Amino acid sequence: MNLARWEELKGNILDQFKDVDQSTAPLEPGPGEVETLEFSAPTGRMKLELTTKPRMLEERGRTSRRIGSDVRIEKVYSDTEQVTIFKAYRAAPDGTWTEIAPDTIP
């Protein structure tokens, strides 16, 4: 999903439903953020998440052959490219969130 489609979907949800909880949180671990919409639909409580983060270009392992040394993993991120991940959840009767598979969404 691209950002223009997300903004369109978010606008439709804010127009159609009254009790929309909207939040943005930093992504842990690493750079990026998660934007969340929670609302009550006719089918039950729903949650939509859009994760936006920079594309990871490579991972570098920093090691030493010395006894007792540690291993460090350095991640290199792109300055220009972004990755977006869209997920939809439905509330289960026990209060947990169940992810909706993309092929079941009409």
C-alpha positions as CSV (number, residue, x, y, z in Angstrom):
1,M,0.0,0.0,0.0
2,N,1.3,3.4,-0.9
3,L,1.0,6.6,1.3
4,A,-1.6,8.2,-1.0
5,R,-3.9,5.1,-0.7
6,W,-3.4,5.1,3.1
7,E,-4.4,8.7,3.4
8,E,-7.5,8.0,1.3
9,L,-8.4,5.0,3.5
10,K,-7.8,6.9,6.7
11,G,-10.0,9.8,5.5
12,N,-12.8,7.3,4.7
13,I,-12.6,5.7,8.1
14,L,-12.6,9.0,9.9
15,D,-15.7,10.1,7.9
16,Q,-17.7,6.9,8.4
17,F,-16.9,5.9,12.0
18,K,-17.3,7.9,15.2
19,D,-15.0,6.3,17.7
20,V,-11.7,6.2,15.9
21,D,-8.5,6.0,18.0
22,Q,-5.6,7.3,16.0
23,S,-2.0,7.0,17.2
24,T,1.6,7.1,15.9
25,A,4.5,5.4,17.7
26,P,8.2,5.0,16.9
27,L,9.2,1.6,15.6
28,E,11.2,-0.6,18.0
29,P,14.0,-1.5,17.3
30,G,15.3,0.7,14.5
31,P,14.2,3.8,12.7
32,G,10.6,4.2,11.5
33,E,7.1,4.6,12.8
34,V,3.8,2.8,13.1
35,E,0.5,4.6,12.5
36,T,-2.5,2.9,14.0
37,L,-6.3,3.3,13.6
38,E,-8.7,1.5,15.9
39,F,-12.4,1.7,15.3
40,S,-15.7,-0.2,15.8
41,A,-17.0,-1.5,12.4
42,P,-20.3,-3.4,11.9
43,T,-18.3,-6.7,11.9
44,G,-16.6,-5.8,15.2
45,R,-13.6,-3.9,16.5
46,M,-10.9,-3.4,13.9
47,K,-7.3,-2.2,13.9
48,L,-5.3,-1.0,10.9
49,E,-1.5,-0.5,11.0
50,L,0.8,1.2,8.6
51,T,4.5,0.7,9.3
52,T,6.9,3.1,7.5
53,K,10.6,2.5,7.7
54,P,13.8,3.1,5.6
55,R,14.9,0.2,3.4
56,M,17.7,-1.8,5.0
57,L,20.5,-2.1,2.5
58,E,22.9,-4.4,4.4
59,E,23.9,-5.9,7.7
60,R,27.6,-6.0,8.6
61,G,29.0,-8.2,11.3
62,R,31.9,-6.7,13.2
63,T,34.0,-9.4,14.9
64,S,37.5,-9.8,16.3
65,R,39.6,-13.0,16.7
66,R,40.6,-11.9,20.2
67,I,39.4,-14.0,23.1
68,G,36.5,-12.5,24.9
69,S,35.6,-10.1,22.1
70,D,32.0,-9.5,21.2
71,V,30.1,-9.5,17.9
72,R,28.4,-6.3,16.7
73,I,25.8,-6.2,13.9
74,E,25.6,-2.8,12.1
75,K,22.6,-2.2,9.9
76,V,22.9,0.2,7.0
77,Y,19.6,2.0,6.0
78,S,18.8,3.9,2.8
79,D,18.4,7.7,3.0
80,T,15.9,7.8,0.1
81,E,14.0,4.6,-0.1
82,Q,11.1,3.8,2.2
83,V,9.3,0.5,3.0
84,T,5.6,0.5,3.9
85,I,3.8,-2.5,5.5
86,F,0.0,-2.6,5.9
87,K,-1.7,-5.0,8.4
88,A,-5.3,-5.4,9.4
89,Y,-6.5,-7.0,12.6
90,R,-9.9,-8.0,14.0
91,A,-10.6,-8.2,17.8
92,A,-11.2,-11.8,19.0
93,P,-13.8,-12.5,21.7
94,D,-11.1,-12.9,24.3
95,G,-9.7,-9.4,23.6
96,T,-6.7,-10.3,21.6
97,W,-6.0,-9.1,18.0
98,T,-6.2,-11.6,15.1
99,E,-4.5,-10.7,11.9
100,I,-6.7,-10.7,8.8
101,A,-5.2,-12.5,5.8
102,P,-5.0,-10.4,2.7
103,D,-6.8,-12.9,0.5
104,T,-9.9,-12.8,2.8
105,I,-10.4,-9.1,2.6
106,P,-13.1,-8.3,0.0
